[in-house]
Amino acid sequence: MPPKIPETVPAAVRRRPVLWALAAVTVLVLAGLLVLGGNIQRDGGQAGTPQAGTGQSGTGQPGDPPAAAPADDANYRPAYHLTPDQHWMNDPQRPFFLDGLWHYYYLYNADYPEGNGTEWFHAISTDLVHWKNEGVAIPKFRNGLGDIETGSAVVDTEGTAGFGKGAVIAVVTQQHDGVQRQSLFYSTDKGYSFQAYGQNPVMENPGAEHWRDPRIIRDEATNQWLMLLAEGHKIGFYTSRDLKQWTYVSGFGQEGLGILECPDFFQMDVDGDPAKRTWVLAASANGSGEGRTTGLAYWTGSFDGKAFTPDGGHQWLDGGPDFYAAVTWDDPRLDDAQRKASRHAIGWMNNWAYARQLPTGDWYGSASVVRDIRLASDGGRPALVSSPTAALQSLEGEPVQVPGGSIGDGLELPVPDSGAFKADVELDTPADGTGEARLLLQSGGTTYATVGYDFGASRAFVDRGGDAAAGGSGLADRADARGEYRQARSVDAQPAGDSVRLTVYVDRSSVEVFVDGHALTSLVFPPAGPREVRLAADGAVSLRHGTVTPLAGIR
């Protein structure tokens, strides 16, 4: 995604002897053991490859609980979220699965903060939790058309583009002198490196200011490729037989949500019922007109092979401030019904309003954890519901139980020194239907962020107004960005029964909250000092059950 930021958000950077012999033998033996123990290999996955959706080893047997993440990082680097080793990352690119590995790319700028321009950086995983950075796969400024921005990578199983069966084809936006064009790059080594197509661009800009972020899917019903392009306040639909020649077929316009970016398009079965198969169109958008910030908006509806028709207005996938440029995908190892019942999703955990003013050290930007999404109706309008992907269980240590009962003057929760843990609290709904429970994240005795649930309003919320970024120097001279950062965010979450369950993933610089299918994703930066977490309440709110589970690191 290029540097054109959604309306009302400030401009930002472009997305951008014998003893020696014995010693040598010992080293080789140790290295061999490490490889056999499961290090990711470029040509064949990992020993004990996780099975789809289980979070267990390939044998199906859970191992001992992993060790907790090491002590806290002074530069806020997350323990279990993917970050660049250094420099800048932003938009995720939709992963694909090939030969036992998930291949994932993100926009990366090795010249940040002095220089602009992004390129595609490659990471691999067997389980969508443990990631290994592989390096730049598509470098910027090599073909005279500019940097490498958001796009789509697909496995061309039938070789429709002419580069062989199984070639990986990436169609991406390149921007030069402010003009956005779409270019094709191809890989014949399973996505580790790409070559530029000799006749780029494959789509020349027709004179549009906003013309970017191609999302490509295979439309099996018409035996062709389908592309969506973000075109300002519109999403353009295009078709192709060979991924090179594209024909415009329709457009979906939407006012009031700023400049649309990073579109997505997929089918899901409502409540898992194939008879209720529905199309979902999504795009990153600006919700400031609705009292929100930027995030992922989506519409449900129908598609006739050319045009999308919504069955109502837009909805939002996440109520927090830091879930943008999100992508979704399914698991090709599953059958069709399973693939249409649930998908994965991941987002850039940041916000263009303040992305350059945050107090990290030599790295900038992170990805959210992978979540699973379903399309559920609950007797009403279909909506996407979110839950943490099951493979995150592979990070879990021994949970510590929190006794139930009245919260009273507050309960102190046992949290690890690492700053990486999951808190599960199930709260009984008060008899009068009112009251509020709050999970207070504290450092040095001061609350820097609050995760809560208001029973009267049936609403979950996150407030980070006391953290190191809200009161830090980075936002001191940016009143607009500071206001955007400090604003509490909430999501309506009606209890499904007589209790509410909050699942909160806390890392060294983020919280991700899941409550009854809804989600709130937020960066948080704790001030210096010992970490504590307390559960507090207003009104007759009681704790039915609680656990705190330490989480291992992935680096």
N, C-alpha and C positions, 0 to 999 in steps of 0.2 A: 504494500500500500504506500503510495507516495505521500509527499508532505502536505497535500491538501487535507486540512483537518475539518471535521464536521462543523457546521455553522455554529457560532457563538463560542467555539473553543479556540484559544490562542494558537498561533502558528507554532510548529515544533520542528525538530530535526527530521531530515528525510530518512523515510524508511527504505526508515532507514536503518723353574725347577719342579719337583714332585708336589711340594706343598701347593704350589700354584696350580698344578694339574688337578690335585684333589679338590682344591677350592672351586676350580672351574667345573668339575664334575658335579660337585654339590649344588652349585648354582643352576646347572642344567636340570638336575633332578627336581629341585624345588620349582623351577619354572614349569617343568612338565606337569608336576602335581597341580600347580595353579591352573594350568590350562584344562586339565581333566576335571578340576573342581568347578569349572563352569564359567570361565571368562568368555565373553562374547567373541566369537570368531566371525570373520568376514564371510566365510564360505559355508556356514552351516549352523547358525544358531548357537544355543547354549545348552550345556548339560542340564538336564532337569527342566526343559522348556515348560513354562506354565501352560496349563490347558486353558482354553478360552473361558474366561469368566470365573475361574476358581480361585486364583491367587495362590495355588499350590504348585508343588514341583511336578515334573512330568511323570513321576511315579504315582502321583495321586496321594502321596503321604505327606502330611504337614510335618515340617521339621521343628526343631527347638525354636522358641521365640527369638527373634533377632535382638542383638544388643541395641540399646538406645543410641541415638545419635550422639556424637561427641559434644563436648562443652560448647556453649554458645559462641557464635561468630560475631566479633566486634563490628564487622561491616555489614551485618544483617543478612549475610548470604543464607538462603534457606537450606535446611537439612534435606528435605525430600521433594523439593520442587526443582524442575530443570531450569538452569541459568546458563548463560555463556560463561566460559572460563574467565573471560575478561571482555571489556567493551560492551557493546549495545546489542540487545535483541528486541524485536517486536513481533509482528504478525506470525502466528503459526500457519503452516501450510498443511493441508489435509494429509494424514499418514496413509500409506498403503502397506499391505502385507505381501512379502515375497520370500520364498525359501526359508521360512521359519523365523523371519524377522519383520518387525515393524520399522518402516523407514519414515522418518519425520524430518521436515525441514522448517527452519524459522528464518525470518529476515534478520540479518546481522550486519553491523557496521563496525569494522575493525579500526576505522579512523575517528570514531567518536571519542571525545567531543569536538575535536578540531575540524574534522571533515565530514562531508555528507555522503550519501549513497549507500544502499543496502545490497546484499547478495544473499544467496541461499546457503545456509549452514545446515549440515547433515547430522542427525543423531539417530541411533538405532536402539531398539529395545526388543526383548522377548515378551514382556508383560505389560507394557504401557505404564510402568512405574519406575523401573530402573533404566536409566538412559546412559548411553555412551556417546559423547560428542566425537564425530568423525572428521570434521573439518569442512571447509568450503567446498560445495559441490558445483555451484554455478557462480563463478566470480563476476564482479561488476566491471564495467567500463572496458570491455574487451572487443566489442564489435561495432563501436561507433554509435550505438543506439541508446547508451546511457546505463544506468544501474539496473539491478535485478530486483523487481518488486513482487508483490503478491500474485499468485497464480494457482495452477493446479498441476499435479503430477498424476499420471495414470499409467497402469501397466497395459500396454497395447497387445493383448493376448493374441490377436489374429494378425498383427502386423499391418494394420490398415494404413499407417503413415508411411510405410515403405522402408522402415529401418529394421525389419526382422520381427518375427513373432517373439513376444515377451519383452520387447524393448520398452524402456520407461520413457514416456514422453512428458515433458513439462512445457506448458504454455503459460507465459508470464508477461506481466506488464513491464516494459522498459520505458523510461522517461528521459528525454533529452531536450534541453532548452524549453522545458515546460510542456512538451508534446508527449502524450502517452500513446504508446503503440503496443501491440501484442506480438511477442516473438516465441518461436519454438526452439527448444533444446531437447536433445535425445541422448539416452544413456544405453549402452550395450554391456555395462558391467553391473547391472542390478541396482542402479541408482547412486553409485558412489562418485561418479564423475559424468559430466554432460558435455556434449559438443553442440555448438550453435548450428542450426540449419542454415544452409548457404543462401537461402532466399528470404531471410528475415527482413522486415517483419512479415508475419503471415496475415496480419490485419493492420492496415494503415489507418491512422486516425482520420475520421471524416470531417474534422473541424470542431470537435467537441473539447470543452475544457476538462470535463471529468469523463474518463473512458478507460476503466481499469478493473483489476482484480478478477480475471476470468476464472469462473468455477465450471469445471467440465465433469459431466457424468455420462455414462453409457445408457442410452434409451433403448432397451432391448425390444420394446414394443414396435419401434420404427426402424430398428437395426442401424442406428446412427448415433453420432455423438451430439450432445446438447451442451451448449455453453451459455452461462449467464455472465453479463458484464454490468458493472456498476457505472451508471451514466448520469451522475448528479442526483436528481430526484426521481430517477427511473432505473429499473432493471431491464436490460435488453436481453432477448432470447435469440440464440443463433444455433444453426444446425450444420453438421459436416459429416462426410463419409470418411475423410482421411486425416482429420485434425489439422489440415493446412488451409483448405478452402472453406470459408464460413459464410453462411447466408443468414441474414436477419429475417426473423419470422414474426416477432411480436415484442411488445414492451409492457411492463407493469409500472405504472406511475404512482407515486405516493408523495404528497406534500405534508409538511409539518414535522418531518423527522430529520431535517438537515440533509446533508449530503450523504447518500447511501453508499456503503462500502462493503467489500468482502461478502458477496452474496453466497447463499447455499440453497440447495434444492434437493429434496429427497422424499421418498414415500415411507409411511409408517401405518401400521394397523392400529386403529383406535381400540384400546383395551385388549390388544393382542388378537383381535378378530379380523381374519383376512377378508371377511365380507364388508368390513368398514375401512378398507384401504384408502388412505388420504394423502394428498401431496402437501408438503410443508415448504414454503418459501421463507427464507430468513435473510437478514442483512444487518450489518452493524449500522447503528443509527444514533441520532441525538434526541434524547427525551426531555430536553430542558423545557420545552413547552408544556410538559406534563408534570413539572416539578421533579424530574428525574435527571440523570446525567446520561452519558453515552453507554451503550450496551447492545445486546442482540435482540432485535425485534423480529417477530415472525408472524406469518399468516397461514392458516390452513385453507385448503380448497381443492379444486380440480384442475386437471391439465389434459388438453386434448391432443398433445403432440406438438403444438405450436404455442398456445397461449395458456396462461394461468388465470384462473378465476377464483378470487377469494370468497369464502363463505361468511366473512365478517371482518371486523377491524383487526388491527395488530395486537399482539400480546408480547410480553417480555420474558426471556428465559431466565434472567438473573436480576435480582433487585439491588445488588451491590454496585459500587462505583468502579470496580476494577475487573471487568470481564468483557473484553472487547476483541474484535476481529476473530471471533470464535469459529471453529470448524467442527463438523460432525462427520462420522463415518461408521460403517458397520464392519463385521468380521466375516470375511469371505469363507472361513472354515465352517460356518454355520449353515443350516438349511434356510430356505427362503422365508419360512414363517418366523424363524428366530431372528433373521436379519431385519425383518420388518417390524418385529415387536420391540426391539431395543437397539439403540445406537450409542456410540461413544461421542464425547465432546470435550474440547479443550480450548482455552482462551488465553489471550495475552493478558496477564494480570497487571494492568496499568491503565492509565488514563491520560490522553493527550493534554488535558488541562494543566497537568503538573508533572508530567513524566520526566522533565529535565531538571526538576527542582528537588529531587528526593535524596536522602542522605546515605546512599550506598557508596561503596569505595571504588574499586576498579571494575565493577560490573554494573550493568544497568538493564533491568528488565528480567522478568521471569514468566514462566508458564504456570497456569493453574494446574491442579491435579486433574486427572481424567475423571470425568463423571459419566454415568450412564443416563440416558434419557429415554422416556417412553411417552407415548401419546395416549392420554387417559381422558375419559369423559366424565366419570363420576356422576353420571346421570345428566350432565349438562353439556356445555360447549367443550369440544376437545381442546386440551392444553398439554404442553410438554411438561413433564415432571422429571425432577433430577434426583439422583442418589450417587454417593461415592462409588466408583467402580470397585468390584469385589476384589480385584488384585491388590488393592491397597492393604488388604489384610496381611500381606507378606511383610509389611513393615512393622507389624504390631508386636510389642513386647507383652509382658504379663500385665493385665489390667489390675488396677487397684480399685476395690469397691468403695463406694461412698454410701454410708448408711442412709436409708430413707427416713422420713419424718418431717416435722415442721422445720422450715428454714429459719424461722425466728430472727435472731439478730445477725444471722449469717453463718455460713459454713466455709471453712478453709479447705480447699481441695489440694490433694498431693500432686504436685507437678514436677517433672524431671528438670534437672539443671540445663539440659540441652535446649530447652525452649521449643521442642518439637513433640507434640502429643495430640491425642484425640480425646475430647471430653464428650461423654454421652450423659445427658440428664433427661429423665422423664418426670414431668411435672403433672401433678393432679390438678384438674380444673377446679377452682374454688366453687363452693356451692352457689354463691351469688353471681358467679360468672365474671367477677372483676378481680383485679390484682395484677401485679407485675413481678416477674422473676428476672434477675440480672446476673450474668456471669461477668465478674469484674476482673479484667486482666490488669495486674498491678506490677509496678517496678519501683523498688525503693519506697514502698508504702503508698505510692500515688497511683490512682487508676488512670491508665493511659487509653484504654479502650473498653467498651461495654458491649456485650452481646446479650440481648434480652428478648422477652416475650411479654406482650401486653394482652392479657386475657380479655379485657373489656373491648378492645379494638380488634382482637384476633389478628395480631400483627407481630411479626418478628422484626428486630432492628439491630443495627450495628452503629455505634457512635465511637469515633476515634479522635475526638476533639482534644484529648490530652496527650497525644503521642508526640514523638520527637520531630516529626515532619510538620505537624500542625503548628507547633510553636517554634520551629527552627528557622534558621537564617535563610534557607533556600526559598521560602515563601514569604519572607518578611516584606519584600518590596513588590509583591504580586498579590494585591488585594483580591482580585478576581479568582486566581488559582487557590489562594488560601481559603476563601469562602467556599469554593467548590470542594476542597479537600475536607474541610471541617464539618460540612453538612452531614447530619445523621441520615442514614438510608434505611428503608424498611420495605417489607413485602407482606401483603395480606396472606395469612396462612390459617385457614379455618380448621380447628381440631377435628380429626376424624372420629374421635370417641370422647371418653372422659379424661383424657390426658393429652399432653403435648410432649413430643420428644424432640429435643435439640441435639444434633450431632455437629460438633464444632471441631474442625481441623485447624490446629494452631501451629504455625511455623514461626521462624525468627523474624519474619517481616510480613506475615499475612494471617488472616482468618478466613475460613470458608465454612459457612453455616448451611446446614441442610435441615429443613423442618417441614414435614408433611409434603414432600415433593417439591418444595420451593427452595431457592438458594440465594445466598448473599455472599458475594466475594469481595474482600476488602484488604488492601494493604494496611499494615499497622507497623509502626516503628517504635519499639519500647525505649524509653529513656534508660540511662545507666542505673544500675542497682539490682538487688536481689529480686527474682521473679516470684510472684505469688498469684494465685487465682482464688477468688472468693465467690460464693454463691449467695446472693442477697435477694430479698423480696419485700414488696409492699403488699399488704393485705394477707389473707389467709391462704397463702400458697405453700404447698408442701411438696417435698421431693419423694416420688415413688421409688425411684432407683437411679443410681448414678455410677459411672466408672470413669476413670482416667487411665488412658493407655499410652505409654511412651511409644514413640515412633522412631524407627531407625533412619539413618541417613542414606542417601543414594550416591554420594560422591566418594 
